[in-house]
Amino acid sequence: MDQKNIRFTSQILDLLEKRFHVDLNREEVKELFLRHLHNLNIRAQTGGFIKKPMKESIRQISPTIYEMAIVMAVEYKKNFQVLLPEDEIAFFAIHISSWIDQSNALNQKLKTLLVCPAYLNFQSDLLQTLSTRFADELYIPHVASSEQSGMDDGYDLVVSTIPLSTVSSQKVISLSPIWTPYTQQALSKKILKIKERKKGEMIRNHFFEYFQEPFFSVVRKTSKEALLHQMCARFNEKEIVASDFEKSVLEREKACSTAFGGFAIPHPLVSSARETKVSVALCPEGVLWNNEQKVYAVFLLAINEVDKRVFLNVYEPLVSLLSDEEFMTRLSAQTDFHAFSSLLIHKIK
């Protein structure tokens, strides 16, 4: 087996664990990656690269996973002197997604309390059903037979077969102890709703920590390069970032565009900012980002290593929020920080 491939595999999996807090450094993942790397090297030698593996849908649905793929592509270029096309980067992302699904590394389970009287085996049967059908969604550390004050503290979801008077309706779902297709559907909808609310809470809780008026601007006619230089310079003026910040931002942009439809989220390859901040530039007339693609809002990220884990939980909900074209049109038309922040916060309530 090629020793260079083995060294690169260990190096890249260690790097992903450090930067993204995911545990991929397992033997089965190493074997799968080595196989992919071997085939990729053959494609690189022959020029027969993968074509169109749903790049845009992958970027929209899983921006963090796609970011991992970008890191892999950058490191591949450093080690093998081959610049990978974006379709190969997307293929990296598909592999990463499958590895993460196998390990549940990014799966955010809801801490769940089951409330069900312990008679006729209803409690044990329902617990078994929930644990089987929603194994990837719910973590159920405790079961209660009756209602108690404050019983929902620390729980994301309360599944109950009896009426509850002290638990927030946002948390609770009332189910029959007899399982039906409707029960499955209703609980699935409730889980999705709670997860979306938790994502919104994450953005709201950190909004004014990351988004601040000195780093907000409305820009008329400009170019991508000039705008990035201006936004990076503002971070430099406030001593938020090191002097090589702009260089790293441009290097990341060169590897693969950070534009998502009508907005862009440029950022450096490494989280090395002194503070975590988001610089926002609204561009009502649009800025040409990639030859033909115009963006109407730019969110430049400066991420501190300590805040990285929290910010990763904000990044995907932010991309999802901004992917609403109608909302993005309204947002890019705002003229000051107060109007911008009010509209964004209202949207995530």
C-alpha positions as CSV (number, residue, x, y, z in Angstrom):
1,M,0.0,0.0,0.0
2,D,1.3,3.5,-0.9
3,Q,2.9,5.0,2.2
4,K,2.2,8.6,0.9
5,N,-1.5,7.8,0.7
6,I,-1.4,6.4,4.2
7,R,0.3,9.4,5.6
8,F,-2.0,11.8,3.8
9,T,-5.1,9.9,5.1
10,S,-4.0,10.2,8.7
11,Q,-3.0,13.8,8.2
12,I,-6.4,14.8,6.7
13,L,-8.6,13.0,9.2
14,D,-6.6,14.5,12.1
15,L,-7.1,17.9,10.5
16,L,-10.8,17.5,10.1
17,E,-11.2,16.4,13.7
18,K,-9.2,19.4,14.9
19,R,-11.1,22.0,12.7
20,F,-14.6,20.6,12.7
21,H,-14.8,18.5,15.9
22,V,-15.9,15.3,14.1
23,D,-14.4,11.9,14.9
24,L,-13.5,10.3,11.5
25,N,-10.2,8.8,12.7
26,R,-11.5,5.2,12.7
27,E,-10.1,2.2,10.8
28,E,-13.2,1.7,8.6
29,V,-13.1,5.4,7.6
30,K,-9.4,5.2,6.9
31,E,-9.9,2.2,4.6
32,L,-12.7,3.9,2.7
33,F,-10.7,7.1,2.3
34,L,-7.6,5.2,1.1
35,R,-9.8,3.5,-1.5
36,H,-11.2,6.8,-2.6
37,L,-7.7,8.4,-2.6
38,H,-6.3,5.6,-4.8
39,N,-9.1,6.0,-7.4
40,L,-8.8,9.8,-7.2
41,N,-5.1,9.6,-8.0
42,I,-5.8,7.5,-11.0
43,R,-8.4,10.0,-12.2
44,A,-5.9,12.9,-11.6
45,Q,-3.3,11.1,-13.7
46,T,-5.7,10.4,-16.6
47,G,-7.7,13.6,-16.4
48,G,-10.9,11.6,-16.1
49,F,-12.4,13.5,-13.2
50,I,-15.9,13.0,-11.8
51,K,-18.6,15.1,-13.5
52,K,-21.6,16.9,-11.9
53,P,-22.3,15.0,-8.6
54,M,-25.0,17.5,-7.5
55,K,-22.6,20.1,-6.3
56,E,-25.0,23.0,-5.7
57,S,-27.6,20.9,-3.8
58,I,-24.8,19.5,-1.5
59,R,-23.5,23.0,-0.8
60,Q,-27.0,24.3,0.1
61,I,-28.0,21.3,2.3
62,S,-24.7,20.6,4.0
63,P,-22.4,23.7,3.9
64,T,-20.3,22.4,6.8
65,I,-19.6,19.1,5.1
66,Y,-18.8,20.9,1.9
67,E,-16.4,23.1,3.8
68,M,-14.7,19.9,5.1
69,A,-14.4,18.8,1.4
70,I,-12.8,22.2,0.5
71,V,-10.2,21.6,3.3
72,M,-9.5,18.2,1.9
73,A,-9.1,19.6,-1.7
74,V,-6.7,22.3,-0.5
75,E,-4.6,19.7,1.4
76,Y,-4.7,17.4,-1.6
77,K,-3.3,20.1,-3.8
78,K,-0.4,20.8,-1.3
79,N,0.5,17.1,-1.2
80,F,-0.1,15.9,-4.7
81,Q,0.2,19.2,-6.7
82,V,-3.2,18.7,-8.4
83,L,-5.9,21.3,-8.4
84,L,-9.2,19.4,-8.1
85,P,-12.3,20.6,-10.0
86,E,-15.4,21.5,-8.0
87,D,-17.2,18.3,-9.0
88,E,-14.4,16.3,-7.3
89,I,-14.8,18.5,-4.2
90,A,-18.5,17.7,-4.2
91,F,-17.6,14.0,-4.5
92,F,-15.4,14.4,-1.4
93,A,-18.4,15.9,0.4
94,I,-20.6,12.9,-0.6
95,H,-18.0,10.5,1.0
96,I,-17.7,12.6,4.1
97,S,-21.4,12.7,4.5
98,S,-21.6,8.9,4.4
99,W,-18.8,8.5,6.9
100,I,-20.5,10.9,9.3
101,D,-23.8,9.2,8.9
102,Q,-22.1,5.9,9.8
103,S,-20.7,7.4,13.0
104,N,-23.6,9.8,13.8
105,A,-20.8,12.3,14.5
106,L,-22.9,15.3,13.6
107,N,-26.3,14.0,14.6
108,Q,-27.9,16.3,17.1
109,K,-30.2,14.0,19.1
110,L,-33.0,15.6,21.2
111,K,-32.8,14.9,24.9
112,T,-36.3,13.5,25.5
113,L,-38.4,12.7,28.5
114,L,-41.1,10.0,28.1
115,V,-44.1,10.4,30.4
116,C,-46.3,7.3,30.3
117,P,-48.1,5.3,33.1
118,A,-46.5,2.0,33.8
119,Y,-49.5,-0.3,33.2
120,L,-50.2,-3.0,30.6
121,N,-46.6,-2.8,29.4
122,F,-47.6,0.5,27.6
123,Q,-44.5,2.3,29.0
124,S,-41.9,-0.3,28.1
125,D,-43.6,-0.9,24.7
126,L,-43.6,2.8,23.8
127,L,-40.1,3.3,25.0
128,Q,-39.0,0.4,22.8
129,T,-40.8,1.8,19.8
130,L,-39.4,5.3,20.2
131,S,-35.9,3.9,20.7
132,T,-36.1,1.8,17.6
133,R,-38.0,4.1,15.2
134,F,-36.2,7.3,16.3
135,A,-32.8,6.0,17.3
136,D,-31.0,8.7,15.3
137,E,-33.2,11.5,16.5
138,L,-33.9,11.0,20.2
139,Y,-31.9,10.3,23.4
140,I,-34.2,9.1,26.1
141,P,-32.4,8.9,29.5
142,H,-35.4,8.9,31.7
143,V,-39.1,7.7,31.8
144,A,-41.7,9.1,34.2
145,S,-45.0,7.6,35.1
146,S,-46.7,10.9,36.1
147,E,-46.3,14.7,36.0
148,Q,-44.0,16.5,38.4
149,S,-43.2,20.2,38.6
150,G,-40.1,21.1,36.7
151,M,-39.8,17.6,35.2
152,D,-38.9,19.0,31.8
153,D,-35.9,21.0,32.9
154,G,-32.9,20.2,30.7
155,Y,-35.0,18.4,28.1
156,D,-35.6,19.4,24.5
157,L,-38.7,17.3,24.0
158,V,-41.4,15.7,26.3
159,V,-43.4,12.8,24.8
160,S,-46.5,12.2,26.9
161,T,-49.5,9.9,26.8
162,I,-51.2,11.9,29.6
163,P,-52.2,15.6,29.8
164,L,-49.5,17.9,31.2
165,S,-50.2,21.2,32.7
166,T,-46.7,22.4,33.7
167,V,-44.7,21.8,30.5
168,S,-44.4,24.3,27.7
169,S,-46.4,23.4,24.7
170,Q,-43.3,24.1,22.6
171,K,-41.6,21.1,24.2
172,V,-44.5,18.6,24.6
173,I,-46.2,16.3,22.2
174,S,-49.2,14.2,23.3
175,L,-49.4,10.8,21.8
176,S,-51.6,7.7,22.2
177,P,-49.7,4.7,23.7
178,I,-51.0,2.7,20.7
179,W,-48.6,3.4,17.8
180,T,-50.1,4.4,14.4
181,P,-48.8,5.8,11.2
182,Y,-50.3,9.2,12.3
183,T,-48.2,8.9,15.5
184,Q,-45.0,8.5,13.5
185,Q,-45.8,11.4,11.3
186,A,-46.8,13.7,14.1
187,L,-43.7,13.0,16.1
188,S,-41.5,13.5,13.1
189,K,-43.0,16.9,12.5
190,K,-42.5,17.9,16.1
191,I,-38.9,16.8,16.1
192,L,-38.2,18.8,13.0
193,K,-39.9,21.9,14.5
194,I,-37.9,21.7,17.7
195,K,-34.6,21.3,15.8
196,E,-35.4,24.3,13.7
197,R,-36.3,26.3,16.8
198,K,-33.0,25.2,18.4
199,K,-31.1,26.4,15.4
200,G,-32.9,29.8,15.5
201,E,-32.1,30.1,19.3
202,M,-28.4,29.5,18.6
203,I,-28.3,32.4,16.1
204,R,-30.4,34.7,18.4
205,N,-28.3,33.9,21.5
206,H,-25.1,34.9,19.7
207,F,-26.4,37.5,17.2
208,F,-25.1,40.7,18.8
209,E,-21.9,39.1,19.9
210,Y,-21.0,38.3,16.3
211,F,-22.9,40.9,14.3
212,Q,-22.1,44.5,15.2
213,E,-22.7,47.9,13.6
214,P,-19.0,48.9,13.0
215,F,-18.8,45.9,10.7
216,F,-22.0,46.7,8.7
217,S,-22.1,48.6,5.4
218,V,-24.3,49.2,2.4
219,V,-22.3,49.2,-0.8
220,R,-23.3,50.4,-4.2
221,K,-21.0,49.9,-7.2
222,T,-17.9,47.8,-6.4
223,S,-16.1,44.6,-7.4
224,K,-15.7,41.4,-5.5
225,E,-12.0,42.0,-5.0
226,A,-12.4,45.6,-3.8
227,L,-15.3,44.7,-1.5
228,L,-13.3,41.8,0.2
229,H,-10.3,44.1,0.6
230,Q,-12.5,46.8,2.2
231,M,-14.1,44.3,4.6
232,C,-10.8,42.6,5.5
233,A,-9.3,46.1,6.1
234,R,-12.0,47.0,8.6
235,F,-11.3,43.8,10.6
236,N,-7.6,44.7,10.5
237,E,-8.3,48.3,11.7
238,K,-10.1,46.9,14.7
239,E,-7.4,44.3,15.3
240,I,-9.8,41.5,15.0
241,V,-7.6,39.5,12.6
242,A,-3.9,39.0,11.8
243,S,-2.3,40.7,8.8
244,D,-2.5,37.5,6.7
245,F,-6.3,37.3,7.1
246,E,-7.1,38.7,3.6
247,K,-4.6,36.4,2.0
248,S,-6.2,33.3,3.6
249,V,-9.7,34.5,2.6
250,L,-8.6,34.9,-1.1
251,E,-6.9,31.4,-0.9
252,R,-10.2,29.9,0.3
253,E,-12.1,31.7,-2.4
254,K,-9.7,30.5,-5.0
255,A,-10.3,26.9,-3.9
256,C,-14.1,27.1,-4.4
257,S,-16.5,30.0,-4.5
258,T,-18.2,30.9,-1.2
259,A,-21.3,32.2,-3.0
260,F,-24.7,30.5,-2.3
261,G,-27.2,31.9,-4.9
262,G,-27.7,35.5,-4.1
263,F,-25.3,35.8,-1.1
264,A,-21.7,34.9,-0.3
265,I,-20.0,33.8,3.0
266,P,-16.3,34.3,2.4
267,H,-13.9,33.2,5.2
268,P,-10.3,32.1,5.7
269,L,-9.1,28.5,5.7
270,V,-8.1,28.5,9.3
271,S,-10.0,29.9,12.4
272,S,-7.4,32.2,13.8
273,A,-9.2,35.5,14.5
274,R,-8.7,37.2,17.9
275,E,-12.5,37.5,18.2
276,T,-15.4,36.0,16.3
277,K,-17.2,38.6,14.2
278,V,-19.2,38.7,11.0
279,S,-18.8,41.7,8.7
280,V,-21.9,42.4,6.6
281,A,-22.1,44.2,3.3
282,L,-25.5,44.7,1.6
283,C,-25.2,45.2,-2.1
284,P,-28.6,46.3,-3.5
285,E,-27.3,46.5,-7.1
286,G,-25.4,43.3,-6.8
287,V,-21.7,42.4,-7.0
288,L,-20.4,40.1,-9.7
289,W,-18.9,37.2,-7.7
290,N,-18.1,34.5,-10.2
291,N,-18.1,35.8,-13.8
292,E,-21.9,35.5,-14.2
293,Q,-23.2,35.1,-10.7
294,K,-24.3,38.2,-8.7
295,V,-24.6,38.4,-4.9
296,Y,-26.6,40.9,-3.0
297,A,-25.2,40.4,0.5
298,V,-21.8,39.4,1.7
299,F,-21.1,37.9,5.2
300,L,-17.3,37.8,5.9
301,L,-16.5,35.5,8.8
302,A,-13.6,36.0,11.3
303,I,-13.7,33.0,13.6
304,N,-11.8,32.5,16.8
305,E,-10.5,29.0,17.6
306,V,-12.2,29.0,21.0
307,D,-15.6,29.9,19.4
308,K,-15.4,27.6,16.5
309,R,-17.6,24.8,17.8
310,V,-20.4,27.2,18.7
311,F,-20.1,29.1,15.4
312,L,-20.3,25.8,13.4
313,N,-23.7,25.4,14.9
314,V,-24.7,28.9,13.7
315,Y,-23.2,28.6,10.2
316,E,-25.6,26.0,8.7
317,P,-28.8,27.6,10.1
318,L,-27.6,31.0,8.7
319,V,-27.1,29.5,5.2
320,S,-30.5,27.9,5.4
321,L,-32.1,31.2,6.5
322,L,-30.4,33.2,3.7
323,S,-31.3,30.6,1.1
324,D,-34.9,31.9,1.1
325,E,-34.8,34.1,-2.0
326,E,-37.8,36.3,-1.0
327,F,-36.3,37.0,2.4
328,M,-32.8,37.6,0.9
329,T,-34.3,40.2,-1.4
330,R,-35.9,42.0,1.5
331,L,-32.7,41.7,3.6
332,S,-30.4,43.2,0.9
333,A,-32.7,46.2,0.6
334,Q,-32.2,47.3,4.2
335,T,-30.3,50.6,4.7
336,D,-28.9,50.5,8.2
337,F,-27.8,48.0,10.9
338,H,-30.9,48.4,13.1
339,A,-33.3,47.5,10.2
340,F,-31.0,44.6,9.1
341,S,-30.7,43.1,12.5
342,S,-34.4,43.5,13.3
343,L,-35.5,41.8,10.1
344,L,-33.0,38.9,10.6
345,I,-33.9,38.3,14.2
346,H,-37.7,38.5,13.5
347,K,-37.2,35.9,10.8
348,I,-35.7,33.4,13.2
349,K,-38.2,33.7,15.9
